[in-house]
């Protein structure tokens, strides 16, 4: 099943942002190749099209057909996953305070040719550790992740400047959105601001996208999988 993404829109970016703390640095995850040969038996069925999720320690294994991939610190989002309507799109949440940046993603298969892994990210305005997921966002271009070894990939890291990118907007637009859709307590904080962004509002990466593309060896059919990973800002 092909996944269609909205075309990128040229955006003016805010020159700077304010964040209360630096993101936690992650050491690259070392994955035992023996675990990749024998992943744990699936414990949670998340789809009717033979997609399964299993966990061992901090590692999540996603199995579909004759192949599977693995990544650390991601939790399936049962509220967003709907494989009857979106059989090739998988939603996850990051366990706080972890990141996928610098992690090793392993993809194990004997059935796929021309495997390509791409990554991009999305930023949001964050108010007191709650991202405004239904307001404005900046979406970065897709970037191909080169393999570190056969079927092993290191998720891309982003600089402070990349993390601050955001479409041009106004403080009044932010206040109006929070007034209409946020809580009265949140609006009370935002209403006192003189600039945007300014504490308690800052810009940060709120979502990662990982795209897997390839071809089945026997049938030449296409495989397209999209992982959407939401950042958790609360401990």
SELO-177166 format. One line per field, with one value per residue (C-alpha): chain; residue in three letters; x, y, z. Coordinates in Angstrom, 1 decimal, padded with zeros to 4 digits. Layout:
BEGIN
unit = [A_...]
code = [ALA_...]
east = [X_...]
north = [Y_...]
up = [Z_...]
//
This chain:
BEGIN
unit = [A_A_A_A_A_A_A_A_A_A_A_A_A_A_A_A_A_A_A_A_A_A_A_A_A_A_A_A_A_A_A_A_A_A_A_A_A_A_A_A_A_A_A_A_A_A_A_A_A_A_A_A_A_A_A_A_A_A_A_A_A_A_A_A_A_A_A_A_A_A_A_A_A_A_A_A_A_A_A_A_A_A_A_A_A_A_A_A_A_A_A_A_A_A_A_A_A_A_A_A_A_A_A_A_A_A_A_A_A_A_A_A_A_A_A_A_A_A_A_A_A_A_A_A_A_A_A_A_A_A_A_A_A_A_A_A_A_A_A_A_A_A_A_A_A_A_A_A_A_A_A_A_A_A_A_A_A_A_A_A_A_A_A_A_A_A_A_A_A_A_A_A_A_A_A_A_A_A_A_A_A_A_A_A_A_A_A_A_A_A_A_A_A_A_A_A_A_A_A_A_A_A_A_A_A_A_A_A_A_A_A_A_A_A_A_A_A_A_A_A_A_A_A_A_A_A_A_A_A_A_A_A_A_A_A]
code = [UNK_UNK_UNK_UNK_UNK_UNK_UNK_UNK_UNK_UNK_UNK_UNK_UNK_UNK_UNK_UNK_UNK_UNK_UNK_UNK_UNK_UNK_UNK_UNK_UNK_UNK_UNK_UNK_UNK_UNK_UNK_UNK_UNK_UNK_UNK_UNK_UNK_UNK_UNK_UNK_UNK_UNK_UNK_UNK_UNK_UNK_UNK_UNK_UNK_UNK_UNK_UNK_UNK_UNK_UNK_UNK_UNK_UNK_UNK_UNK_UNK_UNK_UNK_UNK_UNK_UNK_UNK_UNK_UNK_UNK_UNK_UNK_UNK_UNK_UNK_UNK_UNK_UNK_UNK_UNK_UNK_UNK_UNK_UNK_UNK_UNK_UNK_UNK_UNK_UNK_UNK_UNK_UNK_UNK_UNK_UNK_UNK_UNK_UNK_UNK_UNK_UNK_UNK_UNK_UNK_UNK_UNK_UNK_UNK_UNK_UNK_UNK_UNK_UNK_UNK_UNK_UNK_UNK_UNK_UNK_UNK_UNK_UNK_UNK_UNK_UNK_UNK_UNK_UNK_UNK_UNK_UNK_UNK_UNK_UNK_UNK_UNK_UNK_UNK_UNK_UNK_UNK_UNK_UNK_UNK_UNK_UNK_UNK_UNK_UNK_UNK_UNK_UNK_UNK_UNK_UNK_UNK_UNK_UNK_UNK_UNK_UNK_UNK_UNK_UNK_UNK_UNK_UNK_UNK_UNK_UNK_UNK_UNK_UNK_UNK_UNK_UNK_UNK_UNK_UNK_UNK_UNK_UNK_UNK_UNK_UNK_UNK_UNK_UNK_UNK_UNK_UNK_UNK_UNK_UNK_UNK_UNK_UNK_UNK_UNK_UNK_UNK_UNK_UNK_UNK_UNK_UNK_UNK_UNK_UNK_UNK_UNK_UNK_UNK_UNK_UNK_UNK_UNK_UNK_UNK_UNK_UNK_UNK_UNK_UNK_UNK_UNK_UNK_UNK_UNK_UNK_UNK_UNK_UNK_UNK]
east = [000.0_001.5_001.7_001.0_002.4_001.4_003.9_006.4_005.4_008.0_008.0_009.6_011.3_011.6_015.2_015.4_013.6_013.8_013.9_013.9_016.5_018.8_017.5_018.9_021.8_021.4_024.2_023.7_021.8_023.8_021.5_022.5_022.5_021.3_018.2_017.7_017.8_015.3_013.1_010.7_007.3_004.7_002.6_000.5_-001.4_-001.9_-003.2_-005.3_-002.7_-000.1_001.6_002.7_004.6_006.7_009.0_012.1_013.6_013.6_013.5_010.4_010.2_007.7_007.1_005.3_005.4_008.9_010.7_010.9_012.7_013.5_014.0_014.4_012.1_009.0_005.5_002.7_-000.1_-003.3_-005.5_-004.0_-003.1_-005.9_-004.6_-007.9_-007.7_-003.9_-002.3_001.2_001.3_002.4_002.1_004.3_005.1_008.6_009.2_010.3_013.0_014.5_015.0_015.4_018.4_021.6_019.7_020.5_017.5_017.8_015.9_016.0_014.8_015.7_012.8_013.5_015.7_016.7_015.9_015.9_015.4_014.5_013.9_012.4_011.0_008.3_008.5_005.7_005.1_005.3_003.5_004.5_005.6_002.5_003.0_000.3_-000.2_-003.2_-001.6_001.3_004.3_007.5_008.2_011.8_012.7_013.2_016.8_018.1_019.9_022.9_023.4_026.2_026.3_024.1_020.5_021.7_021.0_021.8_018.9_019.9_020.7_019.5_021.3_019.9_019.2_017.2_015.2_014.1_012.7_009.1_006.8_006.4_003.5_002.4_001.9_-001.7_-002.3_-000.9_-003.0_-006.2_-005.5_-004.9_-007.9_-010.1_-008.7_-006.6_-007.5_-008.2_-005.1_-002.9_-004.5_-003.9_-000.1_000.0_-002.1_000.7_003.4_005.0_006.9_006.8_008.5_009.2_008.8_006.7_006.4_009.3_009.9_011.0_010.9_007.6_007.4_009.8_009.0_010.8_010.0_011.0_010.8_011.9_010.9_010.0_012.5_010.0_007.2_008.8_006.0_006.7_006.9_006.2_006.1_005.8_006.7_005.3_006.8_005.5_007.8_006.7_007.6_006.4_008.2]
north = [000.0_003.4_006.2_009.7_012.6_016.2_018.2_020.4_024.1_026.8_028.3_031.3_030.2_031.8_032.8_031.5_029.7_029.2_025.8_025.2_022.4_020.6_017.3_014.2_012.7_009.1_006.6_004.5_001.3_-001.9_-004.6_-008.3_-009.8_-013.1_-011.3_-010.2_-013.7_-014.8_-011.9_-012.6_-014.1_-011.5_-010.6_-007.7_-008.0_-004.5_-005.2_-007.5_-007.6_-009.7_-006.8_-007.6_-005.9_-007.6_-006.2_-007.3_-005.1_-001.6_-002.8_-002.9_-005.3_-004.7_-007.8_-007.8_-010.6_-012.2_-009.2_-007.0_-004.0_-002.9_000.3_001.3_003.3_003.4_002.4_001.6_004.2_002.1_005.2_006.2_002.8_001.7_-000.9_-001.4_002.1_002.7_-000.8_000.6_003.4_002.7_005.2_005.2_007.3_007.9_006.9_010.1_011.4_009.3_010.1_008.1_010.4_008.4_005.1_002.0_000.8_-002.8_-004.2_-007.9_-009.6_-012.1_-011.2_-007.5_-005.8_-002.2_-001.3_002.4_004.1_007.9_010.2_013.6_015.5_018.0_020.8_022.3_025.1_023.6_025.2_023.9_020.5_020.1_020.4_022.2_019.3_020.8_024.2_025.2_022.9_022.9_019.6_019.0_017.4_013.7_012.6_009.1_007.3_005.4_001.9_001.5_-002.2_-004.6_-003.7_-001.5_002.2_005.1_007.5_011.0_013.6_017.3_020.5_023.2_025.4_022.6_022.0_025.6_025.9_027.0_028.7_032.5_033.4_036.0_036.0_037.0_033.8_031.7_033.3_032.9_029.2_028.6_030.6_028.5_025.1_025.2_025.2_028.5_028.0_027.7_030.6_032.7_032.0_032.7_035.9_037.5_037.0_039.9_037.8_034.5_032.2_033.0_031.0_029.1_028.6_027.1_025.4_021.8_018.6_016.9_014.1_011.9_010.1_007.0_005.7_002.2_001.4_-001.7_-004.4_-008.1_-010.4_-013.0_-010.8_-007.4_-005.9_-002.7_-002.4_000.9_001.4_004.6_005.0_008.1_008.7_011.3_012.8_012.7_015.9_014.8_012.6]
up = [000.0_-001.0_001.5_000.2_002.1_001.6_-000.5_001.4_001.6_001.5_005.0_006.6_009.7_013.1_013.7_017.2_020.0_023.7_025.3_029.0_028.9_026.5_025.1_026.8_024.8_023.8_023.4_020.2_021.0_020.7_019.3_019.7_016.3_017.8_019.0_015.4_014.2_016.8_017.9_020.7_019.9_019.2_022.2_020.9_017.6_016.3_012.8_010.7_007.9_009.8_011.6_015.1_017.9_020.5_023.2_025.0_027.6_026.1_022.5_020.4_017.4_014.6_012.5_009.1_006.6_006.4_007.8_011.0_012.3_015.9_017.8_021.4_023.7_021.4_022.6_020.1_020.2_020.3_020.0_016.6_015.1_012.7_010.2_008.6_007.2_007.4_007.1_006.4_008.9_012.5_015.3_018.4_021.4_022.8_026.4_028.3_028.2_025.4_021.7_018.5_017.5_017.4_018.0_015.9_013.8_012.6_009.7_009.3_006.1_003.5_001.2_000.3_-002.3_-002.6_001.0_001.7_005.0_005.2_008.2_008.8_011.8_012.8_015.3_017.4_019.8_023.3_026.2_029.6_028.2_026.0_022.3_020.3_017.9_016.1_015.4_013.1_012.5_010.6_008.6_007.5_004.2_004.0_004.3_003.4_006.2_004.8_006.3_008.9_008.0_006.3_007.5_010.3_010.3_012.8_013.2_012.3_014.9_014.6_015.6_017.9_014.8_013.1_016.3_016.4_012.8_012.7_010.2_010.5_012.8_015.4_019.1_018.5_016.4_019.2_021.8_019.7_019.1_022.8_023.8_021.4_022.0_025.2_028.9_030.7_032.8_029.7_028.1_031.2_030.9_027.1_027.3_029.4_026.8_024.9_022.4_020.7_021.4_025.1_028.3_029.0_025.2_023.2_019.9_019.8_017.8_018.6_016.1_014.0_010.8_009.5_006.1_004.8_001.1_-000.8_-003.2_-002.6_-004.3_-005.5_-006.6_-007.3_-005.3_-003.4_000.4_002.0_005.8_007.7_011.4_013.1_016.6_018.9_021.5_025.1_027.0_030.4_032.8]
//
